[in-house]
Amino acid sequence: MADRPQENELEKAAETAGIGATATPLPPPQPQRVRFHGLITLSVMAATIMQALDTTIANVALPRMQGTLSATQDEMGWVLTSYIVAAAITIPLTGWLAGQFGRRRVFLISVFIFTVASALCGLAESLPQIVLFRFLQGVGGAALVPLSQAVLFDINPPKDFGRAMAIWGIGVTMGPILGPALGGWLTENYSWRWVFYINLPIGVLTFIGLYFTLPENRNTQGSKFDFFGFTTLSIFITALQLMMDRGQLLDWFSSREIMAEAIVAAVAFYLFLVHTFSHPKPFLNPHLFQDQNFVASNIFIFVVGVVLFATLALVPPLLQTEMRYPVVLTGLVTAPRGAGTMVAMIVVGRLISRFDPRAIIAVGLALTAFSLWQMTQFSLQMNTWPIIISGIIQGFGVGLVWVPLSAVAFTTLPAHLRNEGTAFFNLLRNVGSSIGISVVFFLFTQNTQRVHASMAEHITPYNFIGNSAAAAFNGSGMRGLAGLDGTMFNQAAMIAYIDDFQLMMILTLATIPFLFLIKKTRPAAGSHAVLD
Protein backbone atom coordinates (compact mmCIF):
# COMPACT_ATOMS: atom_id res chain seq x y z
CA MET A 1 0.00 0.00 0.00
CA ALA A 2 2.98 2.29 0.44
CA ASP A 3 3.43 2.55 -3.32
CA ARG A 4 -0.16 3.61 -3.98
CA PRO A 5 0.37 7.41 -3.64
CA GLN A 6 3.16 7.24 -6.21
CA GLU A 7 0.88 5.35 -8.64
CA ASN A 8 -1.85 7.98 -8.18
CA GLU A 9 0.64 10.71 -9.02
CA LEU A 10 1.65 8.90 -12.21
CA GLU A 11 -1.97 8.47 -13.26
CA LYS A 12 -2.72 12.15 -12.66
CA ALA A 13 0.36 13.16 -14.64
CA ALA A 14 -0.72 10.99 -17.52
CA GLU A 15 -4.24 12.43 -17.56
CA THR A 16 -3.06 16.04 -17.52
CA ALA A 17 -0.51 15.39 -20.27
CA GLY A 18 -3.16 15.03 -22.98
CA ILE A 19 -4.93 12.36 -24.94
CA GLY A 20 -1.78 10.74 -26.30
CA ALA A 21 -0.41 10.38 -22.80
CA THR A 22 -3.13 8.20 -21.34
CA ALA A 23 -0.83 5.20 -20.98
CA THR A 24 1.06 5.29 -17.72
CA PRO A 25 4.56 3.83 -17.51
CA LEU A 26 5.05 0.10 -17.30
CA PRO A 27 5.53 -1.20 -13.77
CA PRO A 28 9.04 -2.10 -12.63
CA PRO A 29 10.39 -5.31 -14.17
CA GLN A 30 9.20 -8.46 -12.45
CA PRO A 31 11.20 -11.71 -12.33
CA GLN A 32 8.99 -13.32 -14.99
CA ARG A 33 9.47 -10.36 -17.28
CA VAL A 34 13.27 -10.53 -16.92
CA ARG A 35 13.11 -14.23 -17.73
CA PHE A 36 11.32 -13.51 -21.02
CA HIS A 37 13.47 -10.52 -21.96
CA GLY A 38 15.20 -12.36 -24.81
CA LEU A 39 11.96 -13.81 -26.21
CA ILE A 40 10.24 -10.42 -26.09
CA THR A 41 13.16 -8.83 -27.91
CA LEU A 42 13.18 -11.57 -30.53
CA SER A 43 9.42 -11.28 -31.09
CA VAL A 44 9.34 -7.51 -31.46
CA MET A 45 12.38 -7.68 -33.76
CA ALA A 46 10.56 -10.20 -35.98
CA ALA A 47 7.61 -7.81 -36.17
CA THR A 48 9.90 -4.90 -37.07
CA ILE A 49 11.73 -6.82 -39.80
CA MET A 50 8.48 -8.13 -41.26
CA GLN A 51 6.99 -4.65 -41.57
CA ALA A 52 10.20 -2.98 -42.75
CA LEU A 53 10.72 -5.69 -45.37
CA ASP A 54 7.35 -5.01 -46.92
CA THR A 55 8.18 -1.36 -47.63
CA THR A 56 10.41 -2.43 -50.55
CA ILE A 57 9.99 -6.15 -51.22
CA ALA A 58 6.93 -5.68 -53.45
CA ASN A 59 8.54 -3.04 -55.68
CA VAL A 60 10.54 -5.48 -57.82
CA ALA A 61 7.50 -7.72 -58.30
CA LEU A 62 5.30 -5.00 -59.80
CA PRO A 63 6.02 -5.86 -63.48
CA ARG A 64 5.01 -9.52 -62.94
CA MET A 65 1.96 -8.46 -60.95
CA GLN A 66 0.97 -6.06 -63.72
CA GLY A 67 0.76 -8.89 -66.24
CA THR A 68 -1.18 -11.21 -63.94
CA LEU A 69 -3.69 -8.55 -62.92
CA SER A 70 -4.02 -7.00 -66.42
CA ALA A 71 -3.31 -3.51 -65.11
CA THR A 72 -1.51 -0.47 -66.49
CA GLN A 73 1.68 0.91 -64.97
CA ASP A 74 -0.27 3.88 -63.60
CA GLU A 75 -2.77 1.56 -61.92
CA MET A 76 -0.02 -0.59 -60.43
CA GLY A 77 1.27 2.49 -58.62
CA TRP A 78 -1.75 2.23 -56.33
CA VAL A 79 -0.43 -1.09 -55.01
CA LEU A 80 2.41 0.87 -53.37
CA THR A 81 0.44 4.05 -52.68
CA SER A 82 -2.39 2.28 -50.83
CA TYR A 83 0.09 0.71 -48.39
CA ILE A 84 1.99 3.96 -47.81
CA VAL A 85 -1.16 6.03 -47.25
CA ALA A 86 -2.72 3.47 -44.89
CA ALA A 87 0.45 3.28 -42.79
CA ALA A 88 0.82 7.08 -42.75
CA ILE A 89 -2.74 7.54 -41.46
CA THR A 90 -2.51 4.81 -38.84
CA ILE A 91 0.93 5.60 -37.37
CA PRO A 92 -0.23 8.76 -35.52
CA LEU A 93 -3.13 6.76 -34.08
CA THR A 94 -0.80 4.17 -32.55
CA GLY A 95 -0.04 6.11 -29.37
CA TRP A 96 -3.69 6.79 -28.55
CA LEU A 97 -4.75 3.20 -29.26
CA ALA A 98 -1.97 1.79 -27.08
CA GLY A 99 -2.94 4.14 -24.28
CA GLN A 100 -6.62 3.30 -24.48
CA PHE A 101 -6.61 -0.44 -25.08
CA GLY A 102 -3.15 -1.48 -23.91
CA ARG A 103 0.01 -1.94 -25.91
CA ARG A 104 -0.12 -5.74 -25.81
CA ARG A 105 -3.62 -5.90 -27.29
CA VAL A 106 -2.87 -3.37 -30.03
CA PHE A 107 0.39 -5.15 -30.89
CA LEU A 108 -1.27 -8.56 -31.22
CA ILE A 109 -4.17 -7.22 -33.29
CA SER A 110 -1.75 -5.40 -35.59
CA VAL A 111 0.33 -8.54 -36.17
CA PHE A 112 -2.85 -10.53 -36.86
CA ILE A 113 -4.18 -7.96 -39.37
CA PHE A 114 -0.82 -7.67 -41.12
CA THR A 115 -0.43 -11.46 -41.45
CA VAL A 116 -3.97 -12.06 -42.71
CA ALA A 117 -3.71 -9.15 -45.14
CA SER A 118 -0.41 -10.57 -46.48
CA ALA A 119 -2.15 -13.88 -47.22
CA LEU A 120 -5.01 -12.06 -48.94
CA CYS A 121 -2.54 -10.05 -51.08
CA GLY A 122 -0.99 -13.31 -52.25
CA LEU A 123 -4.44 -14.69 -53.15
CA ALA A 124 -5.63 -11.53 -54.95
CA GLU A 125 -6.97 -12.04 -58.47
CA SER A 126 -7.75 -8.45 -59.48
CA LEU A 127 -6.33 -4.96 -59.06
CA PRO A 128 -9.10 -3.67 -56.73
CA GLN A 129 -8.56 -6.69 -54.48
CA ILE A 130 -4.82 -6.25 -54.07
CA VAL A 131 -5.15 -2.47 -53.58
CA LEU A 132 -7.71 -3.10 -50.82
CA PHE A 133 -5.62 -5.82 -49.18
CA ARG A 134 -2.46 -3.70 -49.37
CA PHE A 135 -4.35 -0.90 -47.63
CA LEU A 136 -5.36 -3.36 -44.92
CA GLN A 137 -1.77 -4.54 -44.70
CA GLY A 138 -0.63 -0.94 -44.19
CA VAL A 139 -3.17 -0.49 -41.38
CA GLY A 140 -1.86 -3.57 -39.60
CA GLY A 141 1.80 -2.80 -40.18
CA ALA A 142 1.76 0.84 -39.12
CA ALA A 143 1.87 0.13 -35.38
CA LEU A 144 4.52 -2.60 -35.49
CA VAL A 145 7.65 -0.44 -35.71
CA PRO A 146 6.75 2.29 -33.16
CA LEU A 147 5.36 -0.22 -30.67
CA SER A 148 8.45 -2.41 -31.07
CA GLN A 149 10.60 0.59 -30.25
CA ALA A 150 8.45 1.51 -27.24
CA VAL A 151 8.55 -2.05 -25.88
CA LEU A 152 12.35 -2.19 -26.10
CA PHE A 153 12.59 1.08 -24.18
CA ASP A 154 10.32 -0.22 -21.43
CA ILE A 155 12.03 -3.58 -20.90
CA ASN A 156 15.52 -2.02 -20.76
CA PRO A 157 16.97 0.45 -18.23
CA PRO A 158 18.18 3.83 -19.57
CA LYS A 159 21.81 2.70 -19.48
CA ASP A 160 20.97 -0.03 -22.03
CA PHE A 161 18.93 2.17 -24.40
CA GLY A 162 21.83 2.33 -26.87
CA ARG A 163 22.12 -1.44 -27.08
CA ALA A 164 18.34 -1.82 -27.38
CA MET A 165 18.21 0.69 -30.23
CA ALA A 166 21.07 -1.10 -31.95
CA ILE A 167 18.94 -4.24 -32.01
CA TRP A 168 15.86 -2.31 -33.14
CA GLY A 169 17.80 -0.40 -35.79
CA ILE A 170 18.99 -3.63 -37.42
CA GLY A 171 15.40 -4.58 -38.13
CA VAL A 172 14.32 -1.15 -39.37
CA THR A 173 17.27 -0.67 -41.74
CA MET A 174 17.83 -4.26 -42.86
CA GLY A 175 14.27 -4.68 -44.10
CA PRO A 176 14.39 -2.02 -46.85
CA ILE A 177 17.94 -3.02 -47.80
CA LEU A 178 17.28 -6.75 -48.16
CA GLY A 179 13.75 -6.32 -49.54
CA PRO A 180 14.68 -5.85 -53.23
CA ALA A 181 17.09 -8.80 -53.22
CA LEU A 182 14.65 -11.15 -51.50
CA GLY A 183 11.74 -9.90 -53.59
CA GLY A 184 13.70 -10.38 -56.81
CA TRP A 185 14.78 -13.90 -55.85
CA LEU A 186 11.25 -14.97 -54.88
CA THR A 187 9.76 -13.46 -58.03
CA GLU A 188 12.31 -15.03 -60.35
CA ASN A 189 12.31 -18.51 -58.78
CA TYR A 190 8.71 -18.86 -57.57
CA SER A 191 6.02 -16.22 -58.07
CA TRP A 192 5.24 -12.64 -57.11
CA ARG A 193 2.67 -14.07 -54.70
CA TRP A 194 5.49 -15.40 -52.50
CA VAL A 195 6.54 -11.82 -51.87
CA PHE A 196 3.48 -11.73 -49.61
CA TYR A 197 3.35 -15.37 -48.49
CA ILE A 198 6.82 -15.00 -46.95
CA ASN A 199 5.17 -12.98 -44.17
CA LEU A 200 2.93 -15.84 -43.02
CA PRO A 201 5.43 -17.96 -41.04
CA ILE A 202 7.07 -14.82 -39.60
CA GLY A 203 3.69 -13.39 -38.62
CA VAL A 204 2.49 -16.60 -36.96
CA LEU A 205 5.69 -17.02 -34.94
CA THR A 206 5.66 -13.34 -33.95
CA PHE A 207 2.05 -13.55 -32.77
CA ILE A 208 2.76 -16.66 -30.67
CA GLY A 209 5.92 -15.12 -29.19
CA LEU A 210 4.18 -11.89 -28.22
CA TYR A 211 1.08 -13.64 -26.91
CA PHE A 212 3.01 -15.69 -24.37
CA THR A 213 5.76 -13.23 -23.40
CA LEU A 214 4.68 -9.59 -23.81
CA PRO A 215 3.37 -8.10 -20.54
CA GLU A 216 0.50 -5.65 -20.52
CA ASN A 217 1.08 -2.06 -19.48
CA ARG A 218 -1.42 -0.28 -17.29
CA ASN A 219 -3.69 2.21 -19.03
CA THR A 220 -6.40 4.63 -18.03
CA GLN A 221 -9.77 4.28 -19.70
CA GLY A 222 -12.28 6.97 -20.56
CA SER A 223 -10.11 9.57 -22.33
CA LYS A 224 -12.02 11.45 -24.99
CA PHE A 225 -10.77 10.95 -28.52
CA ASP A 226 -9.77 14.14 -30.34
CA PHE A 227 -11.58 13.37 -33.58
CA PHE A 228 -10.93 16.76 -35.19
CA GLY A 229 -7.19 16.61 -34.54
CA PHE A 230 -6.89 13.09 -35.88
CA THR A 231 -9.00 13.90 -38.96
CA THR A 232 -7.03 17.00 -39.93
CA LEU A 233 -3.69 15.21 -39.40
CA SER A 234 -4.89 12.22 -41.45
CA ILE A 235 -6.10 14.45 -44.28
CA PHE A 236 -2.79 16.33 -44.30
CA ILE A 237 -0.71 13.13 -44.39
CA THR A 238 -2.91 11.48 -47.02
CA ALA A 239 -2.91 14.51 -49.32
CA LEU A 240 0.85 14.97 -48.89
CA GLN A 241 1.58 11.29 -49.60
CA LEU A 242 -0.63 11.29 -52.69
CA MET A 243 0.98 14.49 -53.96
CA MET A 244 4.49 13.09 -53.45
CA ASP A 245 3.66 9.69 -54.92
CA ARG A 246 1.78 10.89 -58.02
CA GLY A 247 3.51 14.22 -58.64
CA GLN A 248 6.18 12.82 -60.96
CA LEU A 249 3.61 10.88 -62.98
CA LEU A 250 1.28 13.86 -63.42
CA ASP A 251 3.98 16.52 -64.01
CA TRP A 252 3.51 18.10 -60.61
CA PHE A 253 1.77 21.46 -60.41
CA SER A 254 0.72 21.45 -64.04
CA SER A 255 -1.86 18.87 -62.90
CA ARG A 256 -5.11 19.91 -61.25
CA GLU A 257 -5.01 16.82 -59.05
CA ILE A 258 -1.61 17.76 -57.61
CA MET A 259 -2.72 21.35 -57.08
CA ALA A 260 -5.82 20.18 -55.24
CA GLU A 261 -3.82 17.80 -53.06
CA ALA A 262 -1.32 20.54 -52.20
CA ILE A 263 -4.09 22.96 -51.18
CA VAL A 264 -5.88 20.32 -49.11
CA ALA A 265 -2.61 19.36 -47.37
CA ALA A 266 -1.77 22.99 -46.56
CA VAL A 267 -5.24 23.79 -45.18
CA ALA A 268 -5.41 20.58 -43.14
CA PHE A 269 -1.95 21.17 -41.67
CA TYR A 270 -2.85 24.75 -40.70
CA LEU A 271 -6.06 23.61 -39.00
CA PHE A 272 -4.19 20.84 -37.21
CA LEU A 273 -1.55 23.22 -35.83
CA VAL A 274 -4.12 25.77 -34.64
CA HIS A 275 -6.21 23.05 -33.03
CA THR A 276 -3.22 21.34 -31.36
CA PHE A 277 -2.06 24.50 -29.58
CA SER A 278 -5.53 25.70 -28.61
CA HIS A 279 -7.35 22.51 -27.57
CA PRO A 280 -6.98 21.42 -23.91
CA LYS A 281 -6.38 17.77 -24.85
CA PRO A 282 -5.28 17.59 -28.49
CA PHE A 283 -4.61 14.41 -30.45
CA LEU A 284 -0.86 15.08 -30.59
CA ASN A 285 0.45 15.91 -27.14
CA PRO A 286 2.26 19.30 -27.11
CA HIS A 287 4.35 18.09 -24.16
CA LEU A 288 6.37 16.05 -26.67
CA PHE A 289 7.88 19.23 -28.04
CA GLN A 290 9.02 20.51 -24.66
CA ASP A 291 11.85 17.96 -24.79
CA GLN A 292 14.67 19.60 -26.75
CA ASN A 293 16.45 16.35 -27.54
CA PHE A 294 13.26 14.77 -28.85
CA VAL A 295 12.65 17.71 -31.20
CA ALA A 296 16.25 17.78 -32.45
CA SER A 297 16.27 14.02 -32.97
CA ASN A 298 13.13 14.23 -35.08
CA ILE A 299 14.86 16.75 -37.35
CA PHE A 300 17.73 14.31 -37.81
CA ILE A 301 15.52 11.26 -38.39
CA PHE A 302 13.70 13.22 -41.10
CA VAL A 303 17.04 13.80 -42.87
CA VAL A 304 18.08 10.17 -42.34
CA GLY A 305 14.80 9.10 -43.94
CA VAL A 306 15.50 11.33 -46.93
CA VAL A 307 19.09 10.15 -47.45
CA LEU A 308 18.67 6.44 -46.67
CA PHE A 309 15.50 5.74 -48.58
CA ALA A 310 16.23 8.09 -51.47
CA THR A 311 19.54 6.30 -52.03
CA LEU A 312 17.83 2.92 -51.77
CA ALA A 313 15.31 4.09 -54.36
CA LEU A 314 17.93 5.45 -56.79
CA VAL A 315 20.57 2.72 -56.89
CA PRO A 316 18.43 -0.25 -58.11
CA PRO A 317 17.03 1.53 -61.20
CA LEU A 318 20.51 2.89 -61.96
CA LEU A 319 21.91 -0.63 -61.97
CA GLN A 320 19.00 -2.27 -63.78
CA THR A 321 18.21 0.41 -66.37
CA GLU A 322 21.50 2.10 -67.13
CA MET A 323 23.93 -0.75 -66.44
CA ARG A 324 21.63 -3.64 -67.44
CA TYR A 325 22.05 -5.59 -64.19
CA PRO A 326 19.50 -8.40 -63.64
CA VAL A 327 17.26 -8.14 -60.57
CA VAL A 328 19.07 -10.81 -58.58
CA LEU A 329 22.53 -9.31 -59.22
CA THR A 330 21.19 -5.88 -58.26
CA GLY A 331 20.10 -7.30 -54.95
CA LEU A 332 23.45 -8.99 -54.37
CA VAL A 333 25.57 -5.89 -54.96
CA THR A 334 23.32 -3.68 -52.82
CA ALA A 335 23.01 -6.19 -49.95
CA PRO A 336 26.49 -5.39 -48.48
CA ARG A 337 25.03 -2.05 -47.42
CA GLY A 338 23.05 -4.05 -44.87
CA ALA A 339 26.22 -5.77 -43.67
CA GLY A 340 27.77 -2.36 -43.01
CA THR A 341 24.69 -1.31 -41.06
CA MET A 342 24.69 -4.48 -38.99
CA VAL A 343 28.36 -4.10 -38.06
CA ALA A 344 27.75 -0.47 -37.08
CA MET A 345 24.78 -1.45 -34.91
CA ILE A 346 26.89 -4.01 -33.06
CA VAL A 347 29.81 -1.60 -32.58
CA VAL A 348 27.78 1.45 -31.59
CA GLY A 349 25.81 -0.53 -29.02
CA ARG A 350 29.07 -0.82 -27.07
CA LEU A 351 30.40 2.68 -27.83
CA ILE A 352 27.36 4.71 -26.89
CA SER A 353 27.89 4.22 -23.15
CA ARG A 354 31.52 5.39 -23.40
CA PHE A 355 31.38 8.30 -25.85
CA ASP A 356 29.20 11.34 -26.37
CA PRO A 357 26.31 10.30 -28.67
CA ARG A 358 26.69 13.56 -30.58
CA ALA A 359 30.26 12.64 -31.56
CA ILE A 360 29.11 9.23 -32.80
CA ILE A 361 26.31 10.83 -34.84
CA ALA A 362 28.80 13.32 -36.35
CA VAL A 363 31.12 10.49 -37.40
CA GLY A 364 28.18 8.62 -38.91
CA LEU A 365 27.04 11.66 -40.88
CA ALA A 366 30.59 12.27 -42.11
CA LEU A 367 30.90 8.65 -43.31
CA THR A 368 27.50 8.88 -45.01
CA ALA A 369 28.56 12.08 -46.79
CA PHE A 370 31.85 10.43 -47.83
CA SER A 371 29.98 7.46 -49.30
CA LEU A 372 27.74 9.84 -51.25
CA TRP A 373 30.84 11.59 -52.57
CA GLN A 374 32.08 8.18 -53.73
CA MET A 375 28.78 7.69 -55.51
CA THR A 376 29.28 10.96 -57.39
CA GLN A 377 32.26 9.19 -59.03
CA PHE A 378 30.07 6.43 -60.52
CA SER A 379 30.28 5.82 -64.27
CA LEU A 380 28.73 3.45 -66.80
CA GLN A 381 32.11 1.73 -67.22
CA MET A 382 32.62 0.86 -63.54
CA ASN A 383 32.54 -2.66 -62.14
CA THR A 384 30.61 -3.74 -59.04
CA TRP A 385 33.26 -2.76 -56.46
CA PRO A 386 32.49 0.98 -56.27
CA ILE A 387 28.84 0.07 -55.61
CA ILE A 388 29.72 -2.46 -52.92
CA ILE A 389 32.34 -0.31 -51.15
CA SER A 390 30.25 2.87 -51.11
CA GLY A 391 27.25 0.84 -49.95
CA ILE A 392 29.16 -0.68 -47.03
CA ILE A 393 30.49 2.72 -45.92
CA GLN A 394 27.06 4.32 -46.20
CA GLY A 395 25.42 1.46 -44.32
CA PHE A 396 28.02 1.78 -41.56
CA GLY A 397 27.52 5.55 -41.40
CA VAL A 398 23.73 5.31 -41.21
CA GLY A 399 24.05 2.68 -38.47
CA LEU A 400 26.26 5.02 -36.43
CA VAL A 401 23.62 7.75 -36.75
CA TRP A 402 20.51 5.66 -36.17
CA VAL A 403 21.29 4.05 -32.82
CA PRO A 404 22.46 7.07 -30.75
CA LEU A 405 19.80 9.24 -32.39
CA SER A 406 17.03 6.88 -31.30
CA ALA A 407 18.49 6.62 -27.80
CA VAL A 408 18.91 10.39 -27.43
CA ALA A 409 15.34 11.03 -28.62
CA PHE A 410 13.75 8.98 -25.84
CA THR A 411 16.22 8.95 -22.96
CA THR A 412 14.86 12.22 -21.56
CA LEU A 413 11.26 11.73 -22.72
CA PRO A 414 8.86 10.76 -19.90
CA ALA A 415 7.83 7.11 -20.07
CA HIS A 416 4.11 7.88 -20.40
CA LEU A 417 4.82 9.72 -23.68
CA ARG A 418 6.79 6.91 -25.32
CA ASN A 419 3.90 5.35 -27.24
CA GLU A 420 3.06 8.66 -28.85
CA GLY A 421 6.69 9.71 -29.17
CA THR A 422 7.77 6.59 -31.03
CA ALA A 423 4.76 6.91 -33.34
CA PHE A 424 5.65 10.51 -34.21
CA PHE A 425 9.34 9.63 -34.58
CA ASN A 426 8.55 6.92 -37.13
CA LEU A 427 5.96 9.08 -38.86
CA LEU A 428 8.59 11.74 -39.56
CA ARG A 429 10.97 9.07 -40.84
CA ASN A 430 8.30 7.85 -43.27
CA VAL A 431 7.39 11.38 -44.39
CA GLY A 432 11.08 12.16 -44.89
CA SER A 433 11.54 9.06 -47.04
CA SER A 434 8.45 9.88 -49.10
CA ILE A 435 9.54 13.47 -49.71
CA GLY A 436 13.14 12.44 -50.39
CA ILE A 437 12.19 9.80 -52.97
CA SER A 438 9.79 12.16 -54.75
CA VAL A 439 12.30 15.03 -54.86
CA VAL A 440 15.25 12.98 -56.13
CA PHE A 441 13.18 11.35 -58.87
CA PHE A 442 11.75 14.72 -59.90
CA LEU A 443 15.26 16.18 -60.11
CA PHE A 444 16.47 13.06 -61.90
CA THR A 445 13.84 13.43 -64.63
CA GLN A 446 14.41 17.17 -65.02
CA ASN A 447 18.21 16.87 -65.10
CA THR A 448 18.12 13.95 -67.55
CA GLN A 449 16.03 15.98 -69.98
CA ARG A 450 18.19 19.06 -69.53
CA VAL A 451 21.51 17.26 -70.04
CA HIS A 452 20.17 15.24 -72.96
CA ALA A 453 18.95 18.41 -74.67
CA SER A 454 22.30 20.11 -74.09
CA MET A 455 24.19 17.19 -75.60
CA ALA A 456 21.80 16.91 -78.55
CA GLU A 457 22.40 20.56 -79.47
CA HIS A 458 25.92 19.67 -80.57
CA ILE A 459 25.12 16.46 -82.47
CA THR A 460 23.19 16.74 -85.75
CA PRO A 461 23.41 15.02 -89.17
CA TYR A 462 24.81 18.25 -90.60
CA ASN A 463 28.05 18.64 -88.65
CA PHE A 464 31.25 16.65 -88.37
CA ILE A 465 30.58 15.49 -84.81
CA GLY A 466 27.13 14.11 -85.66
CA ASN A 467 28.28 12.26 -88.77
CA SER A 468 31.35 10.80 -87.06
CA ALA A 469 29.36 9.67 -84.00
CA ALA A 470 26.56 8.20 -86.11
CA ALA A 471 29.08 6.32 -88.25
CA ALA A 472 30.51 4.73 -85.13
CA PHE A 473 27.08 3.20 -84.43
CA ASN A 474 25.71 2.24 -87.82
CA GLY A 475 27.82 3.59 -90.64
CA SER A 476 25.92 6.87 -91.13
CA GLY A 477 22.44 8.32 -91.37
CA MET A 478 19.42 8.47 -89.11
CA ARG A 479 19.67 4.89 -87.84
CA GLY A 480 23.12 5.66 -86.51
CA LEU A 481 21.82 8.82 -84.86
CA ALA A 482 19.00 6.83 -83.25
CA GLY A 483 21.57 4.49 -81.67
CA LEU A 484 23.60 7.48 -80.61
CA ASP A 485 20.51 9.05 -79.02
CA GLY A 486 20.09 6.00 -76.78
CA THR A 487 23.68 6.25 -75.64
CA MET A 488 23.32 9.98 -74.98
CA PHE A 489 20.22 9.28 -72.90
CA ASN A 490 22.15 6.77 -70.78
CA GLN A 491 24.94 9.29 -70.26
CA ALA A 492 22.45 12.04 -69.40
CA ALA A 493 20.71 9.75 -66.90
CA MET A 494 24.03 8.89 -65.28
CA ILE A 495 24.84 12.59 -64.85
CA ALA A 496 21.38 13.12 -63.34
CA TYR A 497 21.98 10.30 -60.84
CA ILE A 498 25.31 11.87 -59.88
CA ASP A 499 23.61 15.24 -59.36
CA ASP A 500 21.14 13.60 -56.97
CA PHE A 501 23.94 11.92 -55.00
CA GLN A 502 25.74 15.27 -54.77
CA LEU A 503 22.59 16.96 -53.46
CA MET A 504 22.17 14.35 -50.74
CA MET A 505 25.84 14.69 -49.81
CA ILE A 506 25.39 18.44 -49.32
CA LEU A 507 22.20 17.87 -47.31
CA THR A 508 24.00 15.41 -45.04
CA LEU A 509 26.92 17.77 -44.41
CA ALA A 510 24.56 20.69 -43.79
CA THR A 511 22.85 18.68 -41.04
CA ILE A 512 25.97 18.24 -38.90
CA PRO A 513 25.87 21.75 -37.27
CA PHE A 514 22.39 20.96 -35.93
CA LEU A 515 24.06 18.53 -33.51
CA PHE A 516 24.53 21.51 -31.21
CA LEU A 517 20.77 21.42 -30.63
CA ILE A 518 21.18 18.09 -28.85
CA LYS A 519 22.17 18.32 -25.22
CA LYS A 520 24.25 15.71 -23.46
CA THR A 521 22.21 13.46 -21.17
CA ARG A 522 23.06 11.65 -18.01
CA PRO A 523 20.96 8.90 -16.38
CA ALA A 524 18.76 10.16 -13.60
CA ALA A 525 17.28 8.33 -10.68
CA GLY A 526 14.31 6.23 -11.70
CA SER A 527 13.34 5.51 -15.27
CA HIS A 528 14.31 8.83 -16.86
CA ALA A 529 17.37 10.87 -17.69
CA VAL A 530 18.04 14.56 -17.41
CA LEU A 531 19.74 17.15 -19.59
CA ASP A 532 23.11 18.56 -18.61
WOZITA-V730410 format. One record per run of one state. SS is the DSSP state (H for helix, E for strand, - for the rest). FROM is the first residue (numbers start at 1). TO is the last residue. Records with the same first field share a line. If there is no record, write none. Layout:
# WOZITA-V730410
SS->FROM-TO ; FROM-TO
This chain:
# WOZITA-V730410
-->1-3 ; 17-18 ; 22-22 ; 24-30 ; 36-36 ; 54-58 ; 70-72 ; 92-93 ; 102-102 ; 124-126 ; 155-157 ; 190-193 ; 214-218 ; 220-226 ; 247-251 ; 255-255 ; 277-285 ; 291-291 ; 323-326 ; 352-356 ; 376-384 ; 412-414 ; 457-463 ; 475-477 ; 518-520 ; 524-528 ; 532-532
H->4-16 ; 19-21 ; 31-35 ; 37-53 ; 59-69 ; 73-91 ; 94-101 ; 103-123 ; 127-154 ; 158-189 ; 194-213 ; 227-246 ; 252-254 ; 256-276 ; 286-290 ; 292-322 ; 327-351 ; 357-375 ; 385-411 ; 415-456 ; 464-474 ; 478-517
E->23-23 ; 219-219 ; 521-523 ; 529-531
